């Protein structure tokens, strides 16, 4: 299979490219630089995509988007929204116009779709939540519409907290935890839905190859944990105490709205469609997953 990958230099994209090649697939990478200050996302996406490359592809994996880490200023929120909505619209519309279209498009989405939902078990059929991230995710997934309407099988992979030592939220957490300064966030009762990066990459490849999958698919391990459980398990794996909780007000003071949307939000997400399709999770439980990625 010839796979065209956007966002191929990021944490997930770089791992995915290596995995696809290892499994015998041909890969074309879209390599781009960040937009200049004030430049619209669709301008630089359009400049960097060669449509002749798309015509040669059997499949497309669209991972490109503004990093959501950092304080959510109005400008940052605008870049997050535009990179997902306008960038995805451009890719989907480009695919729809091709004479020879790819068979499948796997587009990254996020469990931010569900918002803050307490202890509710969330599946792919659950409605979206309220707030900035759910709004972005709804627009992000809807932006794939032109590709789906053109007969391309579209999979919207709603990714959980991705565990990797070399980047992402786990890498950010490691330093304070290794210094013995880690602890739960607020009450610790909020659910964190996670996935080992090895399983996430395998799930993307599975979605490309498995023709029964389409629409929203939760890219999260089958056993989500509370923030308290996550904290204790990480401390146990790296052999450090976790006795310094982060109060809710401190998280909001440090990170603003991002703390509400990510650290403090509770999303107990279950990967029903992956399980029904027979996807074999290598790391369904948190402790073995952490031991693997931190080894």
C-alpha positions as CSV (number, residue, x, y, z in Angstrom):
1,X,0.0,0.0,0.0
2,X,1.3,3.5,-0.9
3,X,0.5,5.8,2.1
4,X,0.7,9.6,2.1
5,X,1.3,11.0,5.6
6,X,0.9,14.6,6.8
7,X,2.4,15.5,10.2
8,X,5.1,12.9,9.5
9,X,7.8,14.6,11.6
10,X,5.8,14.7,14.8
11,X,5.9,12.3,17.7
12,X,3.2,10.0,16.2
13,X,4.0,10.6,12.5
14,X,7.7,9.7,12.8
15,X,6.9,6.4,14.6
16,X,4.1,5.7,12.1
17,X,6.3,6.2,9.0
18,X,8.9,3.7,10.4
19,X,6.2,1.2,11.3
20,X,4.6,1.4,7.9
21,X,7.9,0.8,6.1
22,X,8.7,-2.0,8.4
23,X,5.4,-3.7,7.4
24,X,6.2,-3.3,3.7
25,X,4.2,-0.2,2.8
26,X,5.5,2.6,0.6
27,X,5.3,6.0,2.4
28,X,5.3,9.6,1.0
29,X,5.8,12.2,3.7
30,X,4.5,15.7,3.6
31,X,7.3,17.7,5.4
32,X,6.4,21.3,6.2
33,X,7.7,24.1,8.3
34,X,5.5,26.0,10.7
35,X,3.5,29.0,9.3
36,X,4.8,32.4,9.6
37,X,3.2,34.7,12.2
38,X,-0.2,35.7,11.0
39,X,-0.2,33.3,8.0
40,X,-3.4,31.3,7.6
41,X,-3.0,27.6,8.1
42,X,-4.6,26.7,4.8
43,X,-2.0,28.7,2.9
44,X,0.9,26.7,4.1
45,X,-0.9,23.4,3.9
46,X,-1.8,24.1,0.3
47,X,1.8,25.1,-0.6
48,X,3.2,21.9,0.8
49,X,0.9,19.3,-0.6
50,X,1.7,18.0,-4.1
51,X,-1.5,16.7,-5.6
52,X,0.3,14.4,-7.9
53,X,1.6,12.6,-4.8
54,X,-2.0,12.2,-3.6
55,X,-3.0,10.7,-6.9
56,X,-0.4,8.0,-6.4
57,X,-1.5,7.2,-2.9
58,X,-3.7,4.3,-1.9
59,X,-4.3,5.7,1.6
60,X,-3.8,9.0,3.4
61,X,-3.0,9.5,7.1
62,X,-3.6,13.1,8.2
63,X,-1.9,14.0,11.5
64,X,-0.9,17.6,10.9
65,X,-2.1,20.2,13.3
66,X,-1.1,22.9,15.8
67,X,0.3,21.5,19.1
68,X,-2.3,22.0,21.8
69,X,0.3,22.2,24.6
70,X,0.9,25.6,26.0
71,X,-1.3,28.4,27.4
72,X,-4.4,28.9,25.3
73,X,-4.3,32.5,24.3
74,X,-6.9,33.7,21.8
75,X,-4.2,33.5,19.1
76,X,-3.2,30.0,20.1
77,X,-6.8,28.8,20.1
78,X,-7.4,30.3,16.7
79,X,-4.3,28.4,15.3
80,X,-5.5,25.1,17.0
81,X,-9.0,25.5,15.4
82,X,-7.8,26.6,12.0
83,X,-5.1,24.0,11.7
84,X,-7.6,21.2,12.3
85,X,-10.7,22.6,10.5
86,X,-9.2,24.4,7.5
87,X,-6.2,22.1,7.0
88,X,-8.4,19.0,7.1
89,X,-10.9,20.6,4.7
90,X,-8.2,21.3,2.2
91,X,-6.9,17.7,2.3
92,X,-10.4,16.2,2.1
93,X,-11.4,18.5,-0.7
94,X,-8.2,17.8,-2.6
95,X,-8.8,14.1,-2.3
96,X,-12.4,14.4,-3.5
97,X,-11.2,16.2,-6.7
98,X,-8.8,13.6,-7.7
99,X,-9.5,11.3,-10.7
100,X,-7.7,8.4,-8.8
101,X,-8.7,8.7,-5.2
102,X,-7.2,6.9,-2.2
103,X,-9.3,4.1,-0.8
104,X,-9.0,5.3,2.8
105,X,-8.2,8.4,4.9
106,X,-7.4,8.1,8.5
107,X,-7.6,11.5,10.2
108,X,-6.4,12.2,13.7
109,X,-9.0,13.4,16.1
110,X,-9.0,13.4,20.0
111,X,-10.9,12.3,23.0
112,X,-11.3,16.0,23.7
113,X,-14.5,15.4,21.6
114,X,-16.2,14.2,24.8
115,X,-15.3,17.1,27.1
116,X,-15.5,16.8,30.9
117,X,-17.9,13.9,31.6
118,X,-17.2,12.6,35.1
119,X,-17.6,8.8,35.5
120,X,-19.7,8.3,32.4
121,X,-18.4,5.5,30.1
122,X,-17.9,7.0,26.7
123,X,-18.0,5.1,23.4
124,X,-18.0,6.2,19.8
125,X,-21.7,6.7,19.9
126,X,-21.6,9.1,22.8
127,X,-22.5,12.8,21.9
128,X,-19.8,15.5,22.1
129,X,-19.2,17.5,25.2
130,X,-19.2,21.3,25.7
131,X,-16.4,23.7,25.5
132,X,-13.5,24.6,23.2
133,X,-11.9,21.2,22.6
134,X,-15.3,19.4,21.9
135,X,-16.1,22.2,19.4
136,X,-12.8,21.9,17.7
137,X,-13.1,18.1,17.5
138,X,-16.6,18.3,16.0
139,X,-15.4,20.7,13.3
140,X,-12.3,18.7,12.7
141,X,-14.2,15.5,12.0
142,X,-16.8,17.3,9.9
143,X,-14.0,18.7,7.8
144,X,-13.4,15.2,6.4
145,X,-16.9,15.3,4.8
146,X,-15.8,16.0,1.2
147,X,-13.6,12.9,1.2
148,X,-16.4,10.7,2.7
149,X,-18.9,12.0,0.2
150,X,-16.5,11.2,-2.6
151,X,-16.6,7.5,-1.6
152,X,-13.4,7.4,0.4
153,X,-13.5,5.4,3.6
154,X,-12.8,7.9,6.4
155,X,-11.7,7.0,9.9
156,X,-11.6,9.6,12.6
157,X,-9.2,8.3,15.3
158,X,-10.0,9.9,18.6
159,X,-6.7,9.6,20.3
160,X,-6.2,9.5,24.1
161,X,-3.2,10.7,26.1
162,X,-0.3,9.1,24.2
163,X,2.4,7.5,26.3
164,X,5.9,8.0,24.9
165,X,9.2,8.8,26.6
166,X,10.5,11.0,23.8
167,X,7.6,13.5,23.7
168,X,4.1,14.4,24.5
169,X,2.5,14.8,28.0
170,X,4.4,11.9,29.6
171,X,7.7,13.3,28.7
172,X,6.6,16.7,30.3
173,X,5.6,15.0,33.5
174,X,8.8,12.9,33.9
175,X,11.2,15.6,35.3
176,X,9.1,16.6,38.3
177,X,8.2,13.0,39.0
178,X,11.8,11.9,38.9
179,X,12.7,14.7,41.3
180,X,10.0,13.3,43.7
181,X,7.7,16.3,43.1
182,X,4.9,14.5,41.4
183,X,1.4,14.1,42.6
184,X,-2.2,14.0,41.6
185,X,-3.9,16.9,39.9
186,X,-6.7,18.4,42.0
187,X,-8.8,15.6,43.5
188,X,-7.3,13.0,41.2
189,X,-10.8,11.5,40.6
190,X,-10.9,12.6,36.9
191,X,-10.5,9.8,34.4
192,X,-7.5,9.9,32.1
193,X,-7.8,7.8,28.9
194,X,-4.4,6.8,27.6
195,X,-2.7,4.7,24.9
196,X,0.9,3.5,24.5
197,X,2.4,5.0,21.3
198,X,3.1,1.5,20.0
199,X,-0.6,0.6,20.2
200,X,-1.6,3.9,18.7
201,X,0.7,3.4,15.7
202,X,-0.5,-0.1,15.3
203,X,-4.1,1.1,15.5
204,X,-3.6,3.6,12.7
205,X,-2.1,0.8,10.5
206,X,-5.0,-1.5,11.5
207,X,-7.5,1.2,10.5
208,X,-5.8,1.6,7.1
209,X,-6.0,-2.2,6.5
210,X,-9.3,-3.1,8.1
211,X,-12.2,-2.1,5.7
212,X,-14.8,-2.6,8.4
213,X,-13.7,0.5,10.3
214,X,-15.1,3.9,9.3
215,X,-16.2,7.0,11.1
216,X,-15.2,7.7,14.8
217,X,-12.9,5.2,16.4
218,X,-11.6,5.7,19.9
219,X,-7.8,5.4,20.0
220,X,-7.5,4.7,23.7
221,X,-6.5,1.6,25.8
222,X,-9.4,-0.5,27.1
223,X,-8.6,0.3,30.8
224,X,-8.7,4.0,31.5
225,X,-7.6,5.1,34.9
226,X,-8.2,8.0,37.3
227,X,-5.5,10.7,37.5
228,X,-4.8,9.4,41.1
229,X,-4.2,5.9,39.7
230,X,-2.1,7.2,36.9
231,X,0.1,9.2,39.3
232,X,0.6,6.3,41.7
233,X,1.4,3.9,38.9
234,X,3.9,6.3,37.3
235,X,5.6,6.8,40.7
236,X,5.8,3.0,41.2
237,X,7.3,2.5,37.8
238,X,10.1,5.1,38.2
239,X,10.4,4.3,42.0
240,X,9.6,7.8,43.2
241,X,7.1,9.1,45.8
242,X,4.0,11.0,44.6
243,X,3.2,13.1,47.6
244,X,2.9,16.6,46.1
245,X,-0.6,17.2,44.8
246,X,-1.3,20.0,42.4
247,X,-4.3,22.0,43.6
248,X,-6.9,22.9,41.1
249,X,-6.3,26.6,41.4
250,X,-2.5,26.1,40.8
251,X,-3.1,24.1,37.6
252,X,-5.5,26.8,36.3
253,X,-3.1,29.6,37.4
254,X,-0.2,27.9,35.6
255,X,-1.9,26.8,32.4
256,X,-5.2,28.7,32.2
257,X,-7.9,27.2,30.1
258,X,-5.7,24.3,28.9
259,X,-5.7,22.9,32.5
260,X,-9.5,22.8,32.4
261,X,-9.6,21.2,28.9
262,X,-6.9,18.6,29.5
263,X,-5.6,18.0,33.1
264,X,-8.9,18.5,35.0
265,X,-11.4,17.2,32.5
266,X,-12.6,13.6,33.1
267,X,-13.1,11.4,30.1
268,X,-13.6,7.6,30.6
269,X,-13.2,6.5,27.0
270,X,-13.6,2.9,25.8
271,X,-12.3,1.6,22.4
272,X,-15.4,-0.3,21.5
273,X,-14.9,-0.2,17.7
274,X,-11.3,-1.3,17.8
275,X,-12.2,-4.2,20.1
276,X,-15.1,-5.3,18.0
277,X,-12.9,-5.3,14.9
278,X,-10.4,-7.5,16.7
279,X,-7.5,-5.1,17.3
280,X,-5.0,-6.7,19.5
281,X,-3.8,-4.3,22.2
282,X,-0.2,-5.0,23.3
283,X,-0.6,-2.8,26.3
284,X,-4.1,-2.8,27.7
285,X,-3.0,-2.1,31.3
286,X,-1.2,1.1,32.4
287,X,1.7,-0.3,34.4
288,X,3.1,-2.6,31.7
289,X,2.6,0.2,29.2
290,X,4.6,2.7,31.3
291,X,7.3,0.1,32.0
292,X,7.6,-0.5,28.2
293,X,7.8,3.1,27.0
294,X,10.1,4.2,29.9
295,X,12.5,1.2,29.5
